[in-house]
Amino acid sequence: MVAVQRFDVVLLNLDPTIGSEMKKTRPAVIVSPDSMNRSRLKTVIIAPLTSTVREKHPTRVSTVFQEKKGQAALDQIRAVDRTRLIHKLGSLDDKTALRIRELLVTMFE
């Protein structure tokens, strides 16, 4: 099982999906709190990363990860089984992590 922390970026397999859910194997950022990530739970909460940039989209946070521009799609957050995680790719920078944290707070007020 891949050990992860909040704001780590992982490669994961989102298939199968239904309807408008993001699909395929893609990077995603871990947004679940570390207390959950360290627990015996078999799930983590993720936000998929996409290279499709939607200007002024209120639930997307612009990212640059491994020199690739994209967005964290907070409108697509979901709990996934840890078996979907293929491997850790790295971590988001602190500034991007803070923007994600702030938007999550706003979304769930």
CYANA upper distance limits for C-alpha pairs under 8 A (distance plus 0.5 A):
  1 MET  CA     82 ARG  CA      7.35
  1 MET  CA     83 THR  CA      7.60
  2 VAL  CA     82 ARG  CA      7.90
  2 VAL  CA     85 LEU  CA      7.29
  2 VAL  CA     86 ILE  CA      8.09
  2 VAL  CA     87 HIS  CA      6.89
  2 VAL  CA     88 LYS  CA      7.72
  3 ALA  CA     37 ASN  CA      8.30
  3 ALA  CA     38 ARG  CA      8.38
  4 VAL  CA      8 ASP  CA      6.90
  4 VAL  CA     30 ILE  CA      8.06
  4 VAL  CA     37 ASN  CA      6.93
  4 VAL  CA     38 ARG  CA      8.43
  4 VAL  CA     88 LYS  CA      7.96
  5 GLN  CA     30 ILE  CA      7.40
  5 GLN  CA     33 PRO  CA      8.21
  5 GLN  CA     34 ASP  CA      6.15
  5 GLN  CA     37 ASN  CA      6.83
  6 ARG  CA     29 VAL  CA      8.26
  6 ARG  CA     30 ILE  CA      5.65
  6 ARG  CA     31 VAL  CA      5.86
  6 ARG  CA     32 SER  CA      6.52
  6 ARG  CA     33 PRO  CA      6.34
  6 ARG  CA     34 ASP  CA      6.25
  6 ARG  CA     37 ASN  CA      8.11
  7 PHE  CA     29 VAL  CA      6.03
  7 PHE  CA     30 ILE  CA      5.56
  7 PHE  CA     31 VAL  CA      6.47
  7 PHE  CA     91 SER  CA      6.33
  7 PHE  CA     92 LEU  CA      6.25
  7 PHE  CA     97 ALA  CA      6.70
  8 ASP  CA     29 VAL  CA      6.16
  8 ASP  CA     30 ILE  CA      6.05
  8 ASP  CA     88 LYS  CA      7.66
  8 ASP  CA     89 LEU  CA      8.11
  8 ASP  CA     90 GLY  CA      6.29
  8 ASP  CA     91 SER  CA      4.57
  8 ASP  CA     92 LEU  CA      6.76
  9 VAL  CA     27 PRO  CA      6.85
  9 VAL  CA     28 ALA  CA      5.98
  9 VAL  CA     29 VAL  CA      4.95
  9 VAL  CA     30 ILE  CA      6.89
  9 VAL  CA     88 LYS  CA      6.60
  9 VAL  CA     89 LEU  CA      5.98
  9 VAL  CA     90 GLY  CA      5.80
  9 VAL  CA     91 SER  CA      5.69
  9 VAL  CA     92 LEU  CA      7.25
 10 VAL  CA     27 PRO  CA      5.89
 10 VAL  CA     28 ALA  CA      5.97
 10 VAL  CA     29 VAL  CA      6.87
 10 VAL  CA     30 ILE  CA      7.98
 10 VAL  CA     85 LEU  CA      7.16
 10 VAL  CA     86 ILE  CA      7.71
 10 VAL  CA     87 HIS  CA      6.21
 10 VAL  CA     88 LYS  CA      4.78
 10 VAL  CA     89 LEU  CA      5.67
 10 VAL  CA     90 GLY  CA      7.62
 11 LEU  CA     25 THR  CA      7.33
 11 LEU  CA     26 ARG  CA      6.01
 11 LEU  CA     27 PRO  CA      4.84
 11 LEU  CA     28 ALA  CA      6.85
 11 LEU  CA     85 LEU  CA      6.60
 11 LEU  CA     86 ILE  CA      5.96
 11 LEU  CA     87 HIS  CA      6.08
 11 LEU  CA     88 LYS  CA      6.83
 11 LEU  CA     89 LEU  CA      7.11
 12 LEU  CA     25 THR  CA      5.92
 12 LEU  CA     26 ARG  CA      6.20
 12 LEU  CA     27 PRO  CA      6.68
 12 LEU  CA     28 ALA  CA      7.51
 12 LEU  CA     84 ARG  CA      5.82
 12 LEU  CA     85 LEU  CA      4.89
 12 LEU  CA     86 ILE  CA      5.73
 12 LEU  CA     87 HIS  CA      7.87
 13 ASN  CA     23 LYS  CA      8.29
 13 ASN  CA     24 LYS  CA      6.38
 13 ASN  CA     25 THR  CA      4.63
 13 ASN  CA     26 ARG  CA      7.06
 13 ASN  CA     84 ARG  CA      5.76
 13 ASN  CA     85 LEU  CA      7.24
 13 ASN  CA     86 ILE  CA      7.82
 14 LEU  CA     22 MET  CA      7.74
 14 LEU  CA     23 LYS  CA      5.69
 14 LEU  CA     24 LYS  CA      5.88
 14 LEU  CA     25 THR  CA      6.42
 14 LEU  CA     26 ARG  CA      8.04
 14 LEU  CA     84 ARG  CA      7.51
 15 ASP  CA     23 LYS  CA      6.09
 15 ASP  CA     24 LYS  CA      5.98
 15 ASP  CA     25 THR  CA      7.82
 16 PRO  CA     23 LYS  CA      7.70
 16 PRO  CA     24 LYS  CA      8.49
 17 THR  CA     21 GLU  CA      6.49
 17 THR  CA     22 MET  CA      7.78
 17 THR  CA     23 LYS  CA      6.52
 21 GLU  CA     76 GLN  CA      7.49
 22 MET  CA     48 PRO  CA      7.91
 22 MET  CA     76 GLN  CA      7.74
 26 ARG  CA     48 PRO  CA      7.74
 26 ARG  CA     49 LEU  CA      7.61
 26 ARG  CA     50 THR  CA      8.45
 27 PRO  CA     48 PRO  CA      6.79
 27 PRO  CA     49 LEU  CA      6.05
 27 PRO  CA     50 THR  CA      8.35
 27 PRO  CA     89 LEU  CA      8.47
 28 ALA  CA     46 ILE  CA      6.61
 28 ALA  CA     47 ALA  CA      5.97
 28 ALA  CA     48 PRO  CA      4.56
 28 ALA  CA     49 LEU  CA      5.43
 28 ALA  CA     72 ALA  CA      8.09
 29 VAL  CA     46 ILE  CA      6.00
 29 VAL  CA     47 ALA  CA      5.82
 29 VAL  CA     48 PRO  CA      6.81
 29 VAL  CA     49 LEU  CA      7.40
 29 VAL  CA     72 ALA  CA      7.83
 29 VAL  CA     92 LEU  CA      8.39
 30 ILE  CA     44 VAL  CA      7.58
 30 ILE  CA     45 ILE  CA      6.48
 30 ILE  CA     46 ILE  CA      5.03
 30 ILE  CA     47 ALA  CA      7.08
 31 VAL  CA     44 VAL  CA      8.43
 31 VAL  CA     45 ILE  CA      6.07
 31 VAL  CA     46 ILE  CA      5.83
 31 VAL  CA     47 ALA  CA      7.21
 32 SER  CA     36 MET  CA      6.94
 32 SER  CA     37 ASN  CA      7.14
 32 SER  CA     44 VAL  CA      6.48
 32 SER  CA     45 ILE  CA      5.25
 32 SER  CA     46 ILE  CA      7.42
 33 PRO  CA     37 ASN  CA      6.84
 34 ASP  CA     38 ARG  CA      6.43
 35 SER  CA     39 SER  CA      6.80
 36 MET  CA     41 LEU  CA      7.49
 36 MET  CA     44 VAL  CA      7.84
 37 ASN  CA     41 LEU  CA      8.08
 37 ASN  CA     44 VAL  CA      6.86
 42 LYS  CA     81 ASP  CA      6.24
 42 LYS  CA     82 ARG  CA      6.18
 43 THR  CA     79 ALA  CA      6.55
 43 THR  CA     80 VAL  CA      5.77
 43 THR  CA     81 ASP  CA      4.85
 43 THR  CA     82 ARG  CA      5.79
 44 VAL  CA     79 ALA  CA      5.93
 44 VAL  CA     80 VAL  CA      6.15
 44 VAL  CA     81 ASP  CA      7.13
 44 VAL  CA     82 ARG  CA      7.03
 45 ILE  CA     77 ILE  CA      7.35
 45 ILE  CA     78 ARG  CA      5.97
 45 ILE  CA     79 ALA  CA      4.74
 45 ILE  CA     80 VAL  CA      6.77
 46 ILE  CA     77 ILE  CA      6.02
 46 ILE  CA     78 ARG  CA      6.18
 46 ILE  CA     79 ALA  CA      6.81
 46 ILE  CA     80 VAL  CA      7.68
 47 ALA  CA     72 ALA  CA      6.62
 47 ALA  CA     73 ALA  CA      6.20
 47 ALA  CA     74 LEU  CA      6.04
 47 ALA  CA     75 ASP  CA      8.46
 47 ALA  CA     76 GLN  CA      6.57
 47 ALA  CA     77 ILE  CA      4.94
 47 ALA  CA     78 ARG  CA      7.29
 48 PRO  CA     72 ALA  CA      6.44
 48 PRO  CA     73 ALA  CA      6.11
 48 PRO  CA     74 LEU  CA      8.12
 48 PRO  CA     76 GLN  CA      7.22
 48 PRO  CA     77 ILE  CA      7.50
 49 LEU  CA     70 GLY  CA      7.28
 49 LEU  CA     71 GLN  CA      6.10
 49 LEU  CA     72 ALA  CA      5.06
 49 LEU  CA     73 ALA  CA      6.54
 50 THR  CA     70 GLY  CA      5.92
 50 THR  CA     71 GLN  CA      5.90
 50 THR  CA     72 ALA  CA      7.00
 50 THR  CA     73 ALA  CA      7.52
 51 SER  CA     68 LYS  CA      8.17
 51 SER  CA     69 LYS  CA      6.84
 51 SER  CA     70 GLY  CA      4.62
 51 SER  CA     71 GLN  CA      6.93
 52 THR  CA     70 GLY  CA      6.71
 52 THR  CA     71 GLN  CA      7.74
 53 VAL  CA     62 SER  CA      8.25
 53 VAL  CA     70 GLY  CA      6.27
 53 VAL  CA     71 GLN  CA      6.68
 54 ARG  CA     60 ARG  CA      8.22
 59 THR  CA     73 ALA  CA      7.08
 59 THR  CA     74 LEU  CA      5.89
 59 THR  CA     75 ASP  CA      6.05
 59 THR  CA    103 LEU  CA      7.86
 60 ARG  CA     71 GLN  CA      6.36
 60 ARG  CA     72 ALA  CA      6.05
 60 ARG  CA     73 ALA  CA      5.40
 60 ARG  CA     74 LEU  CA      6.25
 60 ARG  CA     75 ASP  CA      7.67
 61 VAL  CA     71 GLN  CA      5.68
 61 VAL  CA     72 ALA  CA      5.63
 61 VAL  CA     73 ALA  CA      7.42
 61 VAL  CA     74 LEU  CA      8.12
 61 VAL  CA     96 THR  CA      8.15
 61 VAL  CA     99 ARG  CA      7.49
 61 VAL  CA    100 ILE  CA      6.94
 62 SER  CA     69 LYS  CA      7.94
 62 SER  CA     70 GLY  CA      6.35
 62 SER  CA     71 GLN  CA      4.82
 62 SER  CA     72 ALA  CA      6.99
 62 SER  CA     96 THR  CA      8.21
 63 THR  CA     69 LYS  CA      6.27
 63 THR  CA     70 GLY  CA      5.71
 63 THR  CA     71 GLN  CA      5.60
 63 THR  CA     72 ALA  CA      7.21
 63 THR  CA     96 THR  CA      7.09
 64 VAL  CA     68 LYS  CA      5.81
 64 VAL  CA     69 LYS  CA      4.97
 64 VAL  CA     70 GLY  CA      6.76
 65 PHE  CA     69 LYS  CA      7.17
 65 PHE  CA     70 GLY  CA      8.44
 65 PHE  CA     92 LEU  CA      7.36
 72 ALA  CA    100 ILE  CA      8.49
 73 ALA  CA     77 ILE  CA      7.58
 74 LEU  CA    104 LEU  CA      8.08
 80 VAL  CA     84 ARG  CA      7.40
 81 ASP  CA     85 LEU  CA      8.33
 92 LEU  CA     96 THR  CA      6.89
 92 LEU  CA     97 ALA  CA      6.68
 93 ASP  CA     97 ALA  CA      6.73
 94 ASP  CA     98 LEU  CA      6.60
 95 LYS  CA     99 ARG  CA      6.94
 96 THR  CA    100 ILE  CA      6.78
 97 ALA  CA    101 ARG  CA      6.66
 98 LEU  CA    102 GLU  CA      6.61
 99 ARG  CA    103 LEU  CA      6.66
100 ILE  CA    104 LEU  CA      6.62
101 ARG  CA    105 VAL  CA      6.85
102 GLU  CA    106 THR  CA      6.83
103 LEU  CA    107 MET  CA      6.53
104 LEU  CA    108 PHE  CA      6.74
105 VAL  CA    109 GLU  CA      6.52
